[in-house]
Amino acid sequence: MNGSTVQKTAADCAEELPGAHLEYPFGPDWEVYKVRGKVFMLMTEVPGRPVVILKADPGEAHALREHNSHITPGYHMNKKHWITLEGGEGVDKALVRELVTDSYRLVVAPLPKAEQPVDPRTYGGGTRAAR
């Protein structure tokens, strides 16, 4: 899957998530997806390469980076809690959708229960950890 397809798949997934919306707070080159005012996904180009930047559990983020050369520390973000995803071998629609949904759930989880658009413990089905 190439980088443009990764971004399209990520955007399509994000637009389906309850309460999610797109903003451009850093200008037209940065697409920022938020839920209840909290960022869960950013998309831009890093020297000409389309990338998707997502929140990830620190342990899982480390494992993802170890096992996939197209997943690197979060560009311009906390390297422990964010990952950057590029297109390439081993990156498919299922992985992109799973990472976007996981990022969304991580951002929704600490919100007060009344503000959560979904139950983050059950929304989105199984994650890698549950398999």
VEXLUMLUM-908115 format. One record per residue: x, y, z of N, C-alpha, C in turn; residue in one letter. Coordinates in Angstrom, 3 decimals, padded with zeros to 6 digits. Example, Ala and Ser with C-alpha at 12.3 -4.5 7.8 and 13.67 -1.06 7.14 Angstrom:
// VEXLUMLUM-908115
<site n_x="013.190" n_y="-005.690" n_z="007.800" ca_x="012.300" ca_y="-004.500" ca_z="007.800" c_x="013.200" c_y="-003.300" c_z="007.800" aa="A"/>
<site n_x="012.850" n_y="-002.250" n_z="007.080" ca_x="013.670" ca_y="-001.060" ca_z="007.140" c_x="012.900" c_y="000.030" c_z="007.870" aa="S"/>
// end
This chain:
// VEXLUMLUM-908115
<site n_x="000.861" n_y="-001.175" n_z="000.000" ca_x="000.000" ca_y="000.000" ca_z="000.000" c_x="000.903" c_y="001.232" c_z="000.000" aa="M"/>
<site n_x="000.638" n_y="002.170" n_z="-000.918" ca_x="001.463" ca_y="003.372" ca_z="-000.956" c_x="000.970" c_y="004.405" c_z="000.062" aa="N"/>
<site n_x="001.762" n_y="005.463" n_z="000.255" ca_x="001.454" ca_y="006.459" ca_z="001.276" c_x="000.130" c_y="007.175" c_z="001.073" aa="G"/>
<site n_x="-000.197" n_y="007.490" n_z="-000.183" ca_x="-001.468" ca_y="008.164" ca_z="-000.451" c_x="-002.645" c_y="007.274" c_z="-000.094" aa="S"/>
<site n_x="-002.514" n_y="005.979" n_z="-000.398" ca_x="-003.576" ca_y="005.028" ca_z="-000.067" c_x="-003.694" c_y="004.862" c_z="001.444" aa="T"/>
<site n_x="-002.558" n_y="004.873" n_z="002.142" ca_x="-002.575" ca_y="004.799" ca_z="003.609" c_x="-003.356" c_y="005.989" c_z="004.158" aa="V"/>
<site n_x="-003.075" n_y="007.188" n_z="003.660" ca_x="-003.779" ca_y="008.375" ca_z="004.141" c_x="-005.271" c_y="008.309" c_z="003.820" aa="Q"/>
<site n_x="-005.621" n_y="007.866" n_z="002.631" ca_x="-007.036" ca_y="007.764" ca_z="002.251" c_x="-007.753" c_y="006.758" c_z="003.151" aa="K"/>
<site n_x="-007.133" n_y="005.605" n_z="003.386" ca_x="-007.722" ca_y="004.580" ca_z="004.250" c_x="-007.884" c_y="005.109" c_z="005.673" aa="T"/>
<site n_x="-006.845" n_y="005.799" n_z="006.182" ca_x="-006.896" ca_y="006.360" ca_z="007.536" c_x="-008.001" c_y="007.408" c_z="007.648" aa="A"/>
<site n_x="-008.106" n_y="008.283" n_z="006.647" ca_x="-009.139" ca_y="009.337" ca_z="006.662" c_x="-010.535" c_y="008.720" c_z="006.597" aa="A"/>
<site n_x="-010.714" n_y="007.723" n_z="005.738" ca_x="-012.014" ca_y="007.057" ca_z="005.632" c_x="-012.410" c_y="006.429" c_z="006.962" aa="D"/>
<site n_x="-011.451" n_y="005.793" n_z="007.623" ca_x="-011.719" ca_y="005.172" ca_z="008.926" c_x="-012.052" c_y="006.243" c_z="009.967" aa="C"/>
<site n_x="-011.258" n_y="007.306" n_z="010.024" ca_x="-011.462" ca_y="008.363" ca_z="011.022" c_x="-012.838" c_y="009.006" c_z="010.865" aa="A"/>
<site n_x="-013.276" n_y="009.185" n_z="009.622" ca_x="-014.570" ca_y="009.831" ca_z="009.381" c_x="-015.748" c_y="008.980" c_z="009.848" aa="E"/>
<site n_x="-015.526" n_y="007.679" n_z="010.018" ca_x="-016.578" ca_y="006.778" ca_z="010.495" c_x="-016.665" c_y="006.738" c_z="012.022" aa="E"/>
<site n_x="-015.661" n_y="007.263" n_z="012.700" ca_x="-015.614" ca_y="007.171" ca_z="014.163" c_x="-016.553" c_y="008.190" c_z="014.806" aa="L"/>
<site n_x="-017.369" n_y="007.749" n_z="015.759" ca_x="-018.326" ca_y="008.652" ca_z="016.421" c_x="-017.645" c_y="009.870" c_z="017.053" aa="P"/>
<site n_x="-018.154" n_y="011.051" n_z="016.735" ca_x="-017.647" ca_y="012.286" ca_z="017.342" c_x="-016.371" c_y="012.817" c_z="016.724" aa="G"/>
<site n_x="-015.798" n_y="012.117" n_z="015.755" ca_x="-014.539" ca_y="012.557" ca_z="015.149" c_x="-014.794" c_y="013.647" c_z="014.118" aa="A"/>
<site n_x="-013.862" n_y="014.591" n_z="014.033" ca_x="-013.971" ca_y="015.621" ca_z="013.009" c_x="-012.589" c_y="016.102" c_z="012.591" aa="H"/>
<site n_x="-012.528" n_y="016.679" n_z="011.405" ca_x="-011.287" ca_y="017.132" ca_z="010.796" c_x="-011.129" c_y="018.637" c_z="010.976" aa="L"/>
<site n_x="-009.907" n_y="019.050" n_z="011.328" ca_x="-009.564" ca_y="020.472" ca_z="011.447" c_x="-008.236" c_y="020.724" c_z="010.754" aa="E"/>
<site n_x="-007.939" n_y="021.987" n_z="010.515" ca_x="-006.665" ca_y="022.393" ca_z="009.904" c_x="-006.019" c_y="023.488" c_z="010.759" aa="Y"/>
<site n_x="-005.715" n_y="023.213" n_z="012.034" ca_x="-005.187" ca_y="024.266" ca_z="012.906" c_x="-003.763" c_y="024.703" c_z="012.570" aa="P"/>
<site n_x="-003.027" n_y="023.889" n_z="011.804" ca_x="-001.638" ca_y="024.216" ca_z="011.470" c_x="-001.481" c_y="024.577" c_z="010.000" aa="F"/>
<site n_x="-002.600" n_y="024.870" n_z="009.333" ca_x="-002.559" ca_y="025.223" ca_z="007.916" c_x="-002.994" c_y="024.058" c_z="007.036" aa="G"/>
<site n_x="-003.065" n_y="024.295" n_z="005.731" ca_x="-003.623" ca_y="023.308" ca_z="004.808" c_x="-002.789" c_y="022.042" c_z="004.644" aa="P"/>
<site n_x="-001.530" n_y="022.065" n_z="005.073" ca_x="-000.669" ca_y="020.896" ca_z="004.899" c_x="-000.804" c_y="019.868" c_z="006.021" aa="D"/>
<site n_x="-001.558" n_y="020.193" n_z="007.044" ca_x="-001.747" ca_y="019.286" ca_z="008.181" c_x="-003.229" c_y="019.019" c_z="008.399" aa="W"/>
<site n_x="-003.659" n_y="017.777" n_z="008.186" ca_x="-005.022" ca_y="017.369" ca_z="008.499" c_x="-004.990" c_y="016.809" c_z="009.920" aa="E"/>
<site n_x="-005.806" n_y="017.369" n_z="010.793" ca_x="-005.813" ca_y="016.980" ca_z="012.205" c_x="-007.205" c_y="016.457" c_z="012.560" aa="V"/>
<site n_x="-007.255" n_y="015.208" n_z="012.976" ca_x="-008.525" ca_y="014.599" ca_z="013.377" c_x="-008.609" c_y="014.594" c_z="014.892" aa="Y"/>
<site n_x="-009.763" n_y="015.069" n_z="015.389" ca_x="-009.971" ca_y="015.180" ca_z="016.833" c_x="-011.282" c_y="014.514" c_z="017.228" aa="K"/>
<site n_x="-011.344" n_y="014.121" n_z="018.490" ca_x="-012.588" ca_y="013.689" ca_z="019.109" c_x="-012.693" c_y="014.461" c_z="020.426" aa="V"/>
<site n_x="-013.805" n_y="015.144" n_z="020.638" ca_x="-014.029" ca_y="015.966" ca_z="021.837" c_x="-012.853" c_y="016.919" c_z="022.097" aa="R"/>
<site n_x="-012.313" n_y="017.495" n_z="021.019" ca_x="-011.240" ca_y="018.473" ca_z="021.144" c_x="-009.853" c_y="017.892" c_z="021.325" aa="G"/>
<site n_x="-009.720" n_y="016.571" n_z="021.342" ca_x="-008.426" ca_y="015.905" ca_z="021.555" c_x="-007.954" c_y="015.268" c_z="020.252" aa="K"/>
<site n_x="-006.706" n_y="015.489" n_z="019.911" ca_x="-006.126" ca_y="014.960" ca_z="018.677" c_x="-005.897" c_y="013.450" c_z="018.794" aa="V"/>
<site n_x="-006.332" n_y="012.710" n_z="017.755" ca_x="-006.006" ca_y="011.280" ca_z="017.714" c_x="-005.288" c_y="010.893" c_z="016.421" aa="F"/>
<site n_x="-005.285" n_y="011.783" n_z="015.418" ca_x="-004.589" ca_y="011.472" ca_z="014.177" c_x="-004.226" c_y="012.752" c_z="013.438" aa="M"/>
<site n_x="-003.013" n_y="012.762" n_z="012.873" ca_x="-002.566" ca_y="013.863" ca_z="012.030" c_x="-002.059" c_y="013.270" c_z="010.723" aa="L"/>
<site n_x="-002.249" n_y="014.011" n_z="009.642" ca_x="-001.718" ca_y="013.579" ca_z="008.350" c_x="-001.026" c_y="014.755" c_z="007.684" aa="M"/>
<site n_x="000.138" n_y="014.474" n_z="007.105" ca_x="000.905" ca_y="015.487" ca_z="006.390" c_x="001.877" c_y="014.775" c_z="005.465" aa="T"/>
<site n_x="002.802" n_y="015.541" n_z="004.903" ca_x="003.889" ca_y="014.944" ca_z="004.133" c_x="005.192" c_y="015.321" c_z="004.805" aa="E"/>
<site n_x="006.063" n_y="014.316" n_z="004.961" ca_x="007.373" ca_y="014.517" ca_z="005.568" c_x="008.370" c_y="014.283" c_z="004.445" aa="V"/>
<site n_x="009.170" n_y="015.272" n_z="004.141" ca_x="009.828" ca_y="015.478" ca_z="002.857" c_x="009.230" c_y="014.687" c_z="001.700" aa="P"/>
<site n_x="008.021" n_y="015.085" n_z="001.296" ca_x="007.386" ca_y="014.504" ca_z="000.125" c_x="006.741" c_y="013.141" c_z="000.311" aa="G"/>
<site n_x="006.852" n_y="012.565" n_z="001.498" ca_x="006.252" ca_y="011.249" ca_z="001.765" c_x="004.992" c_y="011.430" c_z="002.592" aa="R"/>
<site n_x="003.844" n_y="010.949" n_z="002.109" ca_x="002.609" ca_y="011.046" ca_z="002.898" c_x="002.710" c_y="010.162" c_z="004.145" aa="P"/>
<site n_x="002.391" n_y="010.723" n_z="005.302" ca_x="002.437" ca_y="009.974" ca_z="006.557" c_x="001.164" c_y="010.192" c_z="007.370" aa="V"/>
<site n_x="000.914" n_y="009.235" n_z="008.261" ca_x="-000.187" ca_y="009.310" ca_z="009.218" c_x="000.448" c_y="009.192" c_z="010.590" aa="V"/>
<site n_x="000.119" n_y="010.114" n_z="011.492" ca_x="000.684" ca_y="010.130" ca_z="012.844" c_x="-000.445" c_y="009.787" c_z="013.812" aa="I"/>
<site n_x="-000.206" n_y="008.750" n_z="014.639" ca_x="-001.253" ca_y="008.199" ca_z="015.502" c_x="-000.759" c_y="007.993" c_z="016.923" aa="L"/>
<site n_x="-001.670" n_y="008.105" n_z="017.870" ca_x="-001.374" ca_y="007.787" ca_z="019.263" c_x="-001.311" c_y="006.262" c_z="019.387" aa="K"/>
<site n_x="-000.420" n_y="005.769" n_z="020.236" ca_x="-000.298" ca_y="004.325" ca_z="020.440" c_x="000.138" c_y="004.053" c_z="021.870" aa="A"/>
<site n_x="-000.310" n_y="002.934" n_z="022.407" ca_x="000.156" ca_y="002.487" ca_z="023.715" c_x="001.676" c_y="002.354" c_z="023.638" aa="D"/>
<site n_x="002.428" n_y="002.880" n_z="024.635" ca_x="003.893" ca_y="002.871" ca_z="024.536" c_x="004.500" c_y="001.486" c_z="024.269" aa="P"/>
<site n_x="004.027" n_y="000.465" n_z="024.960" ca_x="004.571" ca_y="-000.878" ca_z="024.732" c_x="004.260" c_y="-001.385" c_z="023.342" aa="G"/>
<site n_x="003.059" n_y="-001.136" n_z="022.904" ca_x="002.653" ca_y="-001.567" ca_z="021.572" c_x="003.384" c_y="-000.758" c_z="020.499" aa="E"/>
<site n_x="003.567" n_y="000.532" n_z="020.739" ca_x="004.277" ca_y="001.378" ca_z="019.773" c_x="005.691" c_y="000.847" c_z="019.563" aa="A"/>
<site n_x="006.345" n_y="000.472" n_z="020.641" ca_x="007.706" ca_y="-000.077" ca_z="020.550" c_x="007.706" c_y="-001.361" c_z="019.724" aa="H"/>
<site n_x="006.772" n_y="-002.255" n_z="020.015" ca_x="006.679" ca_y="-003.523" ca_z="019.278" c_x="006.390" c_y="-003.275" c_z="017.800" aa="A"/>
<site n_x="005.495" n_y="-002.337" n_z="017.502" ca_x="005.179" ca_y="-002.021" ca_z="016.109" c_x="006.413" c_y="-001.518" c_z="015.367" aa="L"/>
<site n_x="007.179" n_y="-000.638" n_z="016.020" ca_x="008.385" ca_y="-000.103" ca_z="015.378" c_x="009.429" c_y="-001.194" c_z="015.163" aa="R"/>
<site n_x="009.519" n_y="-002.133" n_z="016.104" ca_x="010.483" ca_y="-003.224" ca_z="015.993" c_x="010.165" c_y="-004.146" c_z="014.822" aa="E"/>
<site n_x="008.878" n_y="-004.332" n_z="014.523" ca_x="008.459" ca_y="-005.341" ca_z="013.558" c_x="008.051" c_y="-004.779" c_z="012.189" aa="H"/>
<site n_x="008.037" n_y="-003.464" n_z="012.028" ca_x="007.633" ca_y="-002.906" ca_z="010.749" c_x="008.451" c_y="-001.648" c_z="010.464" aa="N"/>
<site n_x="009.243" n_y="-001.697" n_z="009.409" ca_x="010.123" ca_y="-000.567" ca_z="009.079" c_x="009.347" c_y="000.669" c_z="008.625" aa="S"/>
<site n_x="008.043" n_y="000.508" n_z="008.348" ca_x="007.227" ca_y="001.639" ca_z="007.904" c_x="006.502" c_y="002.317" c_z="009.075" aa="H"/>
<site n_x="006.811" n_y="001.884" n_z="010.294" ca_x="006.271" ca_y="002.518" ca_z="011.504" c_x="007.455" c_y="003.045" c_z="012.290" aa="I"/>
<site n_x="007.465" n_y="004.349" n_z="012.505" ca_x="008.574" ca_y="005.013" ca_z="013.182" c_x="008.025" c_y="005.872" c_z="014.328" aa="T"/>
<site n_x="008.909" n_y="006.427" n_z="015.167" ca_x="008.414" ca_y="007.298" ca_z="016.244" c_x="007.609" c_y="008.475" c_z="015.682" aa="P"/>
<site n_x="006.694" n_y="008.991" n_z="016.470" ca_x="005.811" ca_y="010.071" ca_z="016.045" c_x="006.552" c_y="011.312" c_z="015.602" aa="G"/>
<site n_x="006.301" n_y="011.749" n_z="014.390" ca_x="006.920" ca_y="012.943" ca_z="013.826" c_x="006.389" c_y="014.181" c_z="014.557" aa="Y"/>
<site n_x="007.282" n_y="014.965" n_z="015.142" ca_x="006.938" ca_y="016.184" ca_z="015.895" c_x="006.007" c_y="015.905" c_z="017.077" aa="H"/>
<site n_x="006.013" n_y="014.678" n_z="017.591" ca_x="005.136" ca_y="014.320" ca_z="018.706" c_x="005.975" c_y="013.581" c_z="019.744" aa="M"/>
<site n_x="005.378" n_y="013.296" n_z="020.897" ca_x="006.039" ca_y="012.518" ca_z="021.934" c_x="006.366" c_y="011.137" c_z="021.354" aa="N"/>
<site n_x="007.635" n_y="010.802" n_z="021.283" ca_x="008.081" ca_y="009.570" ca_z="020.617" c_x="007.635" c_y="008.307" c_z="021.348" aa="K"/>
<site n_x="007.298" n_y="008.439" n_z="022.604" ca_x="006.865" ca_y="007.281" ca_z="023.388" c_x="005.394" c_y="006.948" c_z="023.124" aa="K"/>
<site n_x="004.585" n_y="007.963" n_z="022.899" ca_x="003.133" ca_y="007.778" ca_z="022.812" c_x="002.557" c_y="007.912" c_z="021.400" aa="H"/>
<site n_x="003.387" n_y="008.257" n_z="020.430" ca_x="002.896" ca_y="008.480" ca_z="019.063" c_x="003.765" c_y="007.736" c_z="018.068" aa="W"/>
<site n_x="003.142" n_y="007.284" n_z="016.976" ca_x="003.861" ca_y="006.609" ca_z="015.896" c_x="003.567" c_y="007.312" c_z="014.573" aa="I"/>
<site n_x="004.483" n_y="007.160" n_z="013.629" ca_x="004.287" ca_y="007.648" ca_z="012.275" c_x="004.205" c_y="006.430" c_z="011.369" aa="T"/>
<site n_x="003.175" n_y="006.400" n_z="010.545" ca_x="002.935" ca_y="005.285" ca_z="009.634" c_x="003.082" c_y="005.773" c_z="008.198" aa="L"/>
<site n_x="003.884" n_y="005.042" n_z="007.430" ca_x="004.058" ca_y="005.329" ca_z="006.009" c_x="003.577" c_y="004.132" c_z="005.214" aa="E"/>
<site n_x="003.379" n_y="004.331" n_z="003.925" ca_x="003.040" ca_y="003.214" ca_z="003.057" c_x="004.244" c_y="002.330" c_z="002.833" aa="G"/>
<site n_x="003.984" n_y="001.077" n_z="002.502" ca_x="005.073" ca_y="000.152" ca_z="002.203" c_x="004.645" c_y="-001.284" c_z="002.411" aa="G"/>
<site n_x="005.581" n_y="-002.173" n_z="002.218" ca_x="005.305" ca_y="-003.596" ca_z="002.362" c_x="004.882" c_y="-003.923" c_z="003.789" aa="E"/>
<site n_x="003.835" n_y="-004.715" n_z="003.925" ca_x="003.344" ca_y="-005.101" ca_z="005.239" c_x="002.311" c_y="-004.138" c_z="005.811" aa="G"/>
<site n_x="002.083" n_y="-003.024" n_z="005.120" ca_x="001.065" ca_y="-002.065" ca_z="005.558" c_x="-000.166" c_y="-002.280" c_z="004.680" aa="V"/>
<site n_x="-001.246" n_y="-002.776" n_z="005.306" ca_x="-002.471" ca_y="-003.027" ca_z="004.552" c_x="-003.637" c_y="-002.291" c_z="005.204" aa="D"/>
<site n_x="-004.796" n_y="-002.365" n_z="004.542" ca_x="-005.976" ca_y="-001.651" ca_z="005.039" c_x="-006.331" c_y="-002.057" c_z="006.460" aa="K"/>
<site n_x="-006.258" n_y="-003.345" n_z="006.756" ca_x="-006.623" ca_y="-003.830" ca_z="008.094" c_x="-005.723" c_y="-003.211" c_z="009.161" aa="A"/>
<site n_x="-004.423" n_y="-003.153" n_z="008.905" ca_x="-003.488" ca_y="-002.569" ca_z="009.872" c_x="-003.778" c_y="-001.080" c_z="010.053" aa="L"/>
<site n_x="-003.973" n_y="-000.361" n_z="008.955" ca_x="-004.239" ca_y="001.081" ca_z="009.042" c_x="-005.503" c_y="001.323" c_z="009.863" aa="V"/>
<site n_x="-006.582" n_y="000.610" n_z="009.540" ca_x="-007.850" ca_y="000.801" ca_z="010.250" c_x="-007.700" c_y="000.452" c_z="011.738" aa="R"/>
<site n_x="-006.952" n_y="-000.596" n_z="012.030" ca_x="-006.749" ca_y="-000.997" ca_z="013.419" c_x="-005.966" c_y="000.067" c_z="014.193" aa="E"/>
<site n_x="-004.907" n_y="000.604" n_z="013.593" ca_x="-004.097" ca_y="001.622" ca_z="014.268" c_x="-004.883" c_y="002.915" c_z="014.480" aa="L"/>
<site n_x="-005.694" n_y="003.307" n_z="013.494" ca_x="-006.520" ca_y="004.518" ca_z="013.638" c_x="-007.539" c_y="004.312" c_z="014.761" aa="V"/>
<site n_x="-008.196" n_y="003.171" n_z="014.774" ca_x="-009.205" ca_y="002.891" ca_z="015.810" c_x="-008.560" c_y="002.813" c_z="017.184" aa="T"/>
<site n_x="-007.389" n_y="002.179" n_z="017.278" ca_x="-006.680" ca_y="002.107" ca_z="018.565" c_x="-006.326" c_y="003.504" c_z="019.069" aa="D"/>
<site n_x="-005.856" n_y="004.376" n_z="018.163" ca_x="-005.500" ca_y="005.740" ca_z="018.538" c_x="-006.728" c_y="006.480" c_z="019.072" aa="S"/>
<site n_x="-007.815" n_y="006.364" n_z="018.356" ca_x="-009.091" ca_y="006.978" ca_z="018.767" c_x="-009.498" c_y="006.491" c_z="020.158" aa="Y"/>
<site n_x="-009.438" n_y="005.192" n_z="020.384" ca_x="-009.832" ca_y="004.622" ca_z="021.686" c_x="-008.923" c_y="005.122" c_z="022.813" aa="R"/>
<site n_x="-007.632" n_y="005.246" n_z="022.542" ca_x="-006.703" ca_y="005.746" ca_z="023.560" c_x="-007.023" c_y="007.189" c_z="023.954" aa="L"/>
<site n_x="-007.502" n_y="007.980" n_z="023.009" ca_x="-007.844" ca_y="009.379" ca_z="023.291" c_x="-009.199" c_y="009.477" c_z="023.990" aa="V"/>
<site n_x="-010.130" n_y="008.613" n_z="023.622" ca_x="-011.469" ca_y="008.623" ca_z="024.239" c_x="-011.422" c_y="008.108" c_z="025.688" aa="V"/>
<site n_x="-010.585" n_y="007.131" n_z="025.962" ca_x="-010.573" ca_y="006.458" ca_z="027.278" c_x="-010.465" c_y="007.406" c_z="028.475" aa="A"/>
<site n_x="-009.573" n_y="008.412" n_z="028.473" ca_x="-009.470" ca_y="009.271" ca_z="029.659" c_x="-010.547" c_y="010.351" c_z="029.770" aa="P"/>
<site n_x="-011.388" n_y="010.491" n_z="028.753" ca_x="-012.448" ca_y="011.497" ca_z="028.821" c_x="-013.461" c_y="011.116" c_z="029.893" aa="L"/>
<site n_x="-014.103" n_y="012.108" n_z="030.505" ca_x="-015.177" ca_y="011.782" ca_z="031.449" c_x="-016.233" c_y="010.923" c_z="030.729" aa="P"/>
<site n_x="-016.776" n_y="009.970" n_z="031.439" ca_x="-017.716" ca_y="009.020" ca_z="030.837" c_x="-018.830" c_y="009.710" c_z="030.044" aa="K"/>
<site n_x="-019.343" n_y="010.824" n_z="030.565" ca_x="-020.434" ca_y="011.541" ca_z="029.889" c_x="-019.990" c_y="012.120" c_z="028.542" aa="A"/>
<site n_x="-018.676" n_y="012.339" n_z="028.348" ca_x="-018.175" ca_y="012.914" ca_z="027.103" c_x="-017.709" c_y="011.857" c_z="026.109" aa="E"/>
<site n_x="-017.628" n_y="010.612" n_z="026.538" ca_x="-017.156" ca_y="009.555" ca_z="025.645" c_x="-018.236" c_y="009.213" c_z="024.618" aa="Q"/>
<site n_x="-017.919" n_y="009.366" n_z="023.315" ca_x="-018.907" ca_y="009.032" ca_z="022.295" c_x="-019.131" c_y="007.524" c_z="022.162" aa="P"/>
<site n_x="-018.170" n_y="006.734" n_z="022.665" ca_x="-018.272" ca_y="005.274" ca_z="022.662" c_x="-017.612" c_y="004.751" c_z="023.933" aa="V"/>
<site n_x="-017.846" n_y="003.476" n_z="024.241" ca_x="-017.127" ca_y="002.834" ca_z="025.345" c_x="-015.785" c_y="002.371" c_z="024.787" aa="D"/>
<site n_x="-014.676" n_y="003.000" n_z="025.196" ca_x="-013.377" ca_y="002.679" ca_z="024.600" c_x="-012.915" c_y="001.248" c_z="024.881" aa="P"/>
<site n_x="-013.492" n_y="000.613" n_z="025.894" ca_x="-013.084" ca_y="-000.761" ca_z="026.205" c_x="-013.678" c_y="-001.765" c_z="025.238" aa="R"/>
<site n_x="-014.794" n_y="-001.430" n_z="024.626" ca_x="-015.467" ca_y="-002.385" ca_z="023.750" c_x="-015.561" c_y="-001.929" c_z="022.307" aa="T"/>
<site n_x="-015.374" n_y="-000.638" n_z="022.039" ca_x="-015.543" ca_y="-000.125" ca_z="020.685" c_x="-014.429" c_y="-000.631" c_z="019.760" aa="Y"/>
<site n_x="-014.798" n_y="-000.990" n_z="018.554" ca_x="-013.809" ca_y="-001.315" ca_z="017.542" c_x="-013.364" c_y="-002.744" c_z="017.494" aa="G"/>
<site n_x="-013.954" n_y="-003.598" n_z="018.312" ca_x="-013.603" ca_y="-005.021" ca_z="018.231" c_x="-012.241" c_y="-005.323" c_z="018.800" aa="G"/>
<site n_x="-011.715" n_y="-006.427" n_z="018.383" ca_x="-010.445" ca_y="-006.937" ca_z="018.944" c_x="-009.244" c_y="-006.153" c_z="018.489" aa="G"/>
<site n_x="-008.318" n_y="-005.974" n_z="019.395" ca_x="-007.041" ca_y="-005.360" ca_z="019.058" c_x="-006.018" c_y="-006.478" c_z="019.018" aa="T"/>
<site n_x="-004.816" n_y="-006.150" n_z="018.619" ca_x="-003.747" ca_y="-007.162" ca_z="018.553" c_x="-003.588" c_y="-007.851" c_z="019.907" aa="R"/>
<site n_x="-003.693" n_y="-007.099" n_z="020.995" ca_x="-003.490" ca_y="-007.660" ca_z="022.327" c_x="-004.546" c_y="-008.700" c_z="022.671" aa="A"/>
<site n_x="-005.753" n_y="-008.507" n_z="022.113" ca_x="-006.853" ca_y="-009.413" ca_z="022.453" c_x="-006.843" c_y="-010.685" c_z="021.603" aa="A"/>
<site n_x="-006.025" n_y="-010.705" n_z="020.574" ca_x="-006.005" ca_y="-011.862" ca_z="019.667" c_x="-005.195" c_y="-012.991" c_z="020.207" aa="R"/>
// end
